[in-house]
Amino acid sequence: MLKNNATSTQSIELMPDTLAGIIDWDTLDQIWYAIQHSDNIQWYFHNNDASTAGYNRRNDVNTSGDISSALTALKDYLRQSHPRDYCGIAFADSLTEPTLIRVFDPKYLTSMCNIYGNTPAPSWVISTMDAAQLAFNKMTSAKLENHSFGRALPNAPKHPQIADSLDARRMGCPLPLVHTARSLRRLAVGEILEIVTIEPGSVNEIEYLCKCTGSKHIALAEGEYGYSFYIERRLEITAKSR
């Protein structure tokens, strides 16, 4: 797998065997453009229409055309159904030379307080691998999909570049928000906090917390232990945090 490159103001090297989260729309647009203009590479667009416990998947994107038209349809759908100034719902094995991109449908994401529900599966996978190759690739299926409450989760390893780590995978609401705000207060300006959850939709709360605390969401990743969100403390934190 190619080395991940996080788009951030600091150099955050993601842990091995993780996918780099795409925070901003511009980066995702660049990836779409590169795929649509990679004439020498065969790309495959995979729909995950399977229903799992907790929700019934419905394909709201017409991907019946070639890869270029399929990506255009997906892009339009994502911007309409996720009207935010950040992305955070797509993950790739590389932000510069990707061969695998996993995209989550915003309609089926919940929050960082999701401890009882099912971790959603990606709704679309864009890859240089066909269906048969994809089935044997270890990065193609979410390690935490369809987890059940009480099931042992793999330990989240300590990232060597961060000042503190918060494991919020078993915290019910509002504890993830409360403990994130408290953890940020303990950091010096410029230090980085990692929050680990089981829900990619946590990006919405993470962005909200950053806005409230004057912090910066600089990277995210998907690994076998969950979803890691990296926040850099930028300003002195006030009582505005919730």
Buried (B, 14 or more C-beta within 10 A) or exposed (E): BBEBBBBBEBEBEBBEEBBBBBBBBEBBBBBBEEBBEEEEEEBBBBBBEEEBEEBEBEEEBEBEEEBEBBBBBBBEBBBEEBEEEBBBBBBBBBBBEBBBBBBBBBBBBBBBBBBEBBBBBBBBBBBBBEEEEBEEBEBBBBBBEBBEEEEEBEEBBEBEEBBBBBBBBEBEEEBBBEBBBEBBEEBEEEBBBBBBBBBBBBBBBBBEBBEBBBBBBBBBBBBBBBBBBBBBBBEEBEEEBE
